[in-house]
Amino acid sequence: MTKSVEQLILTLDKESEIYRDVLELSTKKRTAIRANEIDTLEKLAGEEQALVVTLFKLEEIREKVLDNLMRELKLDNIDTVSQLTQFLMPEDRKKVQAAKDQLVVLVKNAADENRFNNRMIQDKLELIEFNINVLTEVSDTSGKYDKKAVNDSYERKNLFDARV
């Protein structure tokens, strides 16, 4: 196994490790969202942001390692790790493919968890908006109707404008 292949596997493994951490934070975020713990959610989002910065750095490293590996293999243009594995020795191919597959699964799981958390947050925001609308659209009517069962003096007033 060449040094570049080893570096590629190490980089993919490190990215997988970071995505495991992101997935763990996403699970904690789900709990914080359910419990309406805004302070905890903010703290977790900060930790997650630090992991994202690390992922960007690892992505740059992976690109450099791939460039080195392409030079070693005398390849002109390879767009994906999967394409690159076709030019590796069978043993190296298996190891690189396994590391890549593990990373792909973790990225998908983290993305799914993130989408679920975003939907939960959206649902909470819609509930808050509904509650605000209910509180601000209280009418100041006595509930009297005329003979046609039509409220003849219906006027919408804001809860804050209504008399106590």
N, C-alpha and C positions, 0 to 999 in steps of 0.2 A: 504494500500500500504506500503510495507516495505521500509526501508531506502535505500537498495541496488537498488530496482526498481526505486525509485525516483532519485537516483544518475545516473542510466543508462539513464533515460529519459533526465535528465539535460545535461549529456555528449553528447548524440545524438543531442539535441537541440543546444548546443554550437558548435558542429561540423557543423551543418547546417548553423548556423550564419556565421562561418568562410568561408564556401563554398559560401555563398551569397556574401561575400566580395571578394572572389576569382573571382566569376562570374562578379561582377561589375568591378574589375580591368581588366578582360579579355576584357570586352566591351570597356574600355578606351584604352587598348592596340590596339584593332582593329582600333580605330580612329587614334591613333598615327602611326600605320603602314601605313594606307592609306595616311596620311599627311607627311610621311617620317620624323617624329619627333623623331630622334634617342635618344636625351637627355631625352625626356618624356618617351620613351619606356624603357630606362635603369632604370629610377626612378621607373616606375611601376613594372618592373621585380624585383627590390630590395624589394619593398613592398610585392610583391607576395611571394618572398622567405621567408620573415618574417612570413607570414601566413602559409606557408608550415611547418615551424618549429613548430608553434603553433599546427597545425594539428597532427604532430607526437607526441607531448606531450599529446594531447587529446586521441589519439589512445592508448597510454600506459595506461592512466587513464581508458579508456573504458575496456581494457583487465583486469585490476585489479578489476574493478567493476563486470565484468562478472565472474571472478574467485570467488569473494565473494558471488555472487548470486548463483553460482553453488554449493558452499559449503552449503549455507543456504537451498537450495533445495535438497541437498544430491545427486547431479548428478556427474557422473564420467567424461564424456567427451561430451562436446557440442562445435561444431565448429562455429556455426553462431548464430546471434541474433534471426533469424527466428526459429531455432530449440529450442532455449531457451524459446521462447514465448509459446510453446506448454505446458510448465509446469507451467505457470503463471495463476493466477486467471483471469477470463474473462475480468474484468474491466482493470486490469493491462496489460493484453495481448493487448487490443485495443490501449491503450496509447503508449505502447512500439512499437507496429507495426506501428502506425501512425508516431511516431518520426523517426523510421527507414526508412519508405517509403519516407518521406520528404527528408531525407538525401540522399537516393539513387537517387531521381530525381535531386537534386542539384549537386551531383557528376557527373551524366550523362551529365547534361547541361554544367557544367564546362569543362568536358572532350571534349565535342563536340565543344565548343567555342575555346578551346585550339588547337584542331586539325585544325579548320578553320584558326586561326591566324598563326599556323605553315605553313599551305599551302600558305597563303598570303605572308609570309616572304620568303618561297621557290620561289614563283613566282617572287617576287622582286629581289631576288638574281640571278635567271636565266636571268631576264631582264638586270641586271647590267653586268653579264657575257657576254651576247650577245652584249651589247654596247661596252664593252672592246674589244671583238673579232673583231667587225666591225672597231673600231678605230685603232687596231693594225695590221689589215690585209689589209691595203690600198696598192694598187699596184702603181708602178711608171711607168706606161705605157702611151703612148700618144694616145692609142686607135686606132692605125693603124693596118689594116689587110692586108694579102696578097690576091692574086686572089682567093684562096680557102676559104676565109672568116675565116681564122685562124689567131689569133693574134700570130705573129712570135717571139715576144720578151717579152713574158709574164714572169715576175719575181715578186714573192711576196716580198713585203718589208713592214716592220713595219712602222706605221705612224711616229714613232719617228726617223726612219732612212731616211724617204723620205725628199727630198729637198723642201724648201719653195719657 
